[in-house]
Amino acid sequence: MTVRRDFQESARCRSDLVIGREELFAGARGQLSSGGSVLLHGPAGIGKSTVLRALAEEYGATARTVLRCSATESESHLPFLALADLLGLVLDEVSPRLPAAQRTALESALTGRGESSLQRDGLALRLAVLSALRALAADGPVLVVADDLQWLDPASAELLGFAARRLEGTPVQLLCAVRTEGQESQEYDRQLRACPPGTLAVRLGPLTRAQVAQLLDHRGHGGLPRSTVREIHRTSGGNPLFALELGRALADSPTPPRPGEPLPVPTSLRALVLSRLDMLSVEARRTLLVASAGARPTPALLHAAGRENAEAECAQAAELGLLATGPDAPAVRFAHPLISAALYAEAPAHERRAAHAALSTAASDPIERARHLALATTGTDPEVAARLAEAAALARDRGAPSVAAQLGLLAARHTPADGGPGPEERRLAAAEDAITAGEVDLARDIAREVLTRASVPAHRVRAWIIVIDTAGHTMAEVDAVFPQALADAGDDPRLLALVHYQLAWRALIVEGDFTEARQAAAHAAELAARGQDRRTELLALAFQAQTETLMGHPEAPRTIKRALREPQDPRVACHHNGAGSARFRWLVMGDQLAEARTTVTALLREVRRRGSVESEVHFLRGLAETELRAGHCGRALDLARDSLRLARDSGIGETASAMLTSLAEASGGDVDRALALAREAVQHAEEDGDQMYLSRALGALGYAQLVAGDPAGTVRSLRRVRSLELGLGITDPARGRWQGDLAEALVRTGEVAEAQDVIDVSREHALRLGRESVLAVLDRSEALVRAARGDREAAVAQLTSAQDRLGKLGYGLEEARAAFALARLRGRGPGAAAFDEAARMFRRCRALPWLRQVEDALAAPGPEPVPDRPEAPAALEVLAAMERQVAALVMEGATNREIAARLFISVKTVEATLTRVYRKLGIRSRVDIVRLAAARRAR
C-alpha cells in the first residue's frame, strides 16, 4: 500500500509516547548506545517513522553531526537527491578535506553542475561519500537518519550502502527505516546488506487491542465504546496509522455504525486500496464484495451465493495483492482487513443489501443466515426479528455473548413497536449479553436509550439494574439511580428484589458496612422467593453467604447450603457472584486447597465456554490465589497476569486483578512491579470509594513492601488495613492473611508489644473459626517476637512446629518462609544447612524474590549465632528487653547491620534503640557500652 505523506503520524511523538513499542525501543536504544546502527522495518503505517523520530531526537543530541534524509515515492527518480539531503549542508565543511577528484565528483553530483553519474564517476563518487563521512567523524560522532529507504533514488542508495559497509571503526551510526511486507522480504534483505556490519534489524509488528485503545486515548479518541475499539483493532489489523484514521472518522461521525456492519472507512484510507480495486473487472469486484460481507468466505460459499466464476475472479484479485495466498487456500482471505472494509464501504447500499441477501440463503450457519437476512432487510419485519432473536439465543448458548448482543440489537431494530416481545425487551436482552461479553460501555448506552422512552416498570427497573451493573466498583457514581429504581419497582416483589440485591452491593462497596450488606442481601432473597424469581434469590443467598464468610459469621455454612439447594439456575451456578463462587471462597479460607482448586477450575472452564468475561476475570484470580497459597508461585504469576491482561482489555475488575497480580509478583516475579501494581490498586480503590478492595489493595502493598525490605512501609500500610477491617466488621483473619506480615514487620521495627497484640487478637478469631494455616503463620510471627525478647530456644521450637504444620496443610510458600526464619535465627554457622533447605524450598515454589533474600543473607557479613547467656551484665538491667539484646550484641563487636540481621529488625531501629541505650546509661557511644560492661565484670 502507498501511504500518503500528509497523513503519516505527526512528529510530536516523543520516545516516552511510543505506545506498544517499549521493548523494541529499548533494544534499539541499547544498540545505539553501544555505537551500533539500527534498521527499522515493517509494513506501511506500522509506526516506523514515529520510532525513528523518537530515537533520532534522543540520540541526535549526543552526536556532533546529524545527517538526515526522508525520501518520497514521487521524487525517487531524481538522481543524487537523497545524497544532497544528507550532505548538502555540510558540503562546504568537508570539500576542502577531500582529494581533488573526489571533491569534483561530489560537488558535481550535489549541485547539479556538470554531468556527474555513477557510470562515469563511480569510483570517485563512492570514495568521496566515504571520505566525507570519515572527515565528519574525525571531528565527533555522526548520526545518519534515513527514513523510507525504499524510495531512495538508486544512485544515492548505492553510494550510501558502499560507504556504510566500510565505516567500521569510525564513530558513524545509521538509523534507518524501510517499508517491508514480511520478515523475509527481498527489500529487507537488500537494505540490511547495505547497512554497516552488526546492524540491528528491528521489525515492527501490529499493536494489540489494548495498545490500540491506549493509542486512541492518547490521540483524543478515548471516548469510543470498547466494542468499537475492538472492531477498529480488527479492521486495522493492529496498524497504528489505520487505527488512528478509523478512530478519527468514527469520533467525527454523527451516527455510529449499525450493529453487524463493518466500520465506515474514511476517504483517506479508502484511497490506499481503491486504486487497485479499479483494476478489477466489474464481476470480480462484485465477487469480492460478497466475500467482504461474509464472515468466513470460501469459494464454495461464493458459488452458493451465485458467483459462478469465483475462483478465476479471486485469482485476479490475488495477483493484484488484494487477496492473500497461502496454505489456507480453501478460505478467501483479504491481504489486509482494511481492504475488505474499504471495498464494503465504497459499495452502494443496494449492492451491499444484494450481497447480504445472497448470503442469507447460501450460508450454512443459522446465525450467519439470520445476520445477513437482517442486513438485507429494511424497516421492521416481525419474521426477521424472530429469526434474529432465535439466532441470538443460539449464539448465547454457544458462548458468544458479543455476537448475541449484536443480533439482539438487530432483532430490536426489526421488531414492530406493537410486537411481542417488544423492541425494548430485545434491547435489554442485548444489553445483558453485552455485559456478559465485557462490553459494559455498549450495555450502558443501550440501557440509557431504553430509559428515555420505556414506560413499563419492569423494563425501566431492568434498565436501571444494567446501569448499576455497568458501574462495577464505582457504584458511588450511580447513587442517584437507586431512588428512581425503587420508585419504578413500586410494590412488585420481583422488581424490588432486583433493586435490594444491588443495594446490598452498595452497602458493601460504598459504605463498607458488612452488617448492612448482609441484611440487604437476606431481604432481597426473601423478596425474590416471594416473587418466584429463583435466579435473583440464588444470587442474593450467594452474596449473603460470601458476606457472612468474610465476617466470620456462624451462619455462613448454612447460608451456603441454602444457596446450593435445588432447583438451581444454570446462569447463576457458574456466575462469579453465584453459590459456586461462595463455596470456593469458603474452601480456600478453610485450608481446603485441593478441593478449592478443583472447584474454581471447573467454574473457569464453564464461564469460558459461556463467554462470560467478568466471571472469567474473577475465576482466573481465584485460581491464581489458590496456586499462590499452595506455593506454586510461577503458575500463580502466569494466571494473575492473564487475569490482569483480560481485565484491562475489558475494563472489568482492574483493581482486584492489579491487587492479586501484585501479590503474585512479590512472591514469584518482580518486586518493583509488585509495588507499582499495589499502589495502582490502592489509588483506584480510593478514587472509586471502594472500601472493600481498598483494604485488600493495602494488604498487597504491605506484603510487597515487606518483600522489598521496607518493614516501616509495611507497618504503615497494614495498620491501615487493620483499622479498615475493624470498621468494616471483618473478623476472619483468613480473608486477607495480612496479620502475620504486620506482626513480622513490627518486630523488625522494634515494636514488639504491638506485634504480640496483633498476634493475640488474630489468634482468638482464628481459633474460633478453625483457621489452621492462619494459626501456624501467627506462630511463626510469635517466634520472631520471642527471638527479639531473647527467648531463642522457645523461638526455635515454635518455628519448627509452624513449619511442619504449614507443610502438612500444603502452604508451600509459608512453609519456606518459616524455614528461612529458622535459618536466620540459627545463624550461618550451625544453621548453614538450614539456609540451604530454605533456598531449596523457595526454588521449588519458584519464589524468586524470597530466594534472593536467602542469597543476600548468605552473602552479607554477619556474626555467628549469639550463645545463650545466663544473665546480661548488671549495667544493662535498667534497659528494656530489646535494648538489652542490642547492647549485648554491641559488646560482642557486632555492627548495626549485623545486629539488624540477627534480631530481624531494621538498621534504623537498631540506631534508634542505641540512642535510648545511651540516654539511659548516661553514655555517648558504642565504645562506652563495651567499657561499662568490662568495668562491671572487673568488679
Buried (B, 14 or more C-beta within 10 A) or exposed (E): BEBEEEBBBEEEBEBEEBBBBEEBBEBBBEBBEEEBBBBBBBBBBBBBBBBBBBBBBBBBEEBEBBBBBBBEEEEBEEBBBBBBBBBBEBBEBBBEBBEEBBBBBBBBBBEEEEEBBBEEBBEBBBBBBBBBBBBBBEEEBBBBBBBBBBBBBEBBBBBBBBBBBBBEEBBBBBBBBBBBBEEEBEBBEBBBEBBBEEBBBBBBBBBBBBBBBBBBBEBEBBEBBBBBBBBBBBBBBBBBBBBBBBBBBBBEEEEBEEBBBBBBBBEBBBBBBBEBBEEBEEBBBBBBBBBBBBEEBBBEBBBBBBBEBBBEBBEBBBEBBBBBEEEEEEBBBBBBBBBBBBBBBBBEEEBBBBBBBBBBEBBEEEBBBBBBBBBBBEEBBEEBBBBBBBBBBBBBEBBBBBBBBBBBBBBBBBBEEEBEBBBBBBBBBBBBBBBBBBBBBBBBBBBBBBBEEBEEBBBBBBBBBBBBBBBBBBBBEBEEBBEBBBEBBEEBBBBBBBBBBBBBBBBBBBBBBBEBBBBBBBBBBBBBBEBEBBBBBBBBBBBBBBBBBBBBBEBBEEBBEBBBEEEBBEBBBBBBBBBBBBBBBBBBBBBBBEBBBBBBBBBBEBBBEBBBBBBBBBBBBBBBBBBBBBBBBBBBBBBBBBBBBBBBBBBBBBBBBBBBBBBBBBBBBBBEBBBBBBBBBBBBBBEBBBBBBBBBBBBBBBBBBBBBEBBBBBBBBBBBBBEBBEEBBBBBBBBBBBBBBBBBBBBBBBBBEBBBEBBEBBBEBBEEBEBBBBBBBBBBBBBBBBBBBBBBEBBBEBBBBBBEBBBEBBBBBBBBBBBBBBBBBBBBEEBEEBBBBBBBBBBBBBBBBBBEBBEEBBEEEBBEBBEEEEEBBEBBEEBBBBBBBBBBBBBBEBBBBBBBBBBBBBBBBBEBBBEBBBEBBEBEEBEBBBEBBEEEEEE
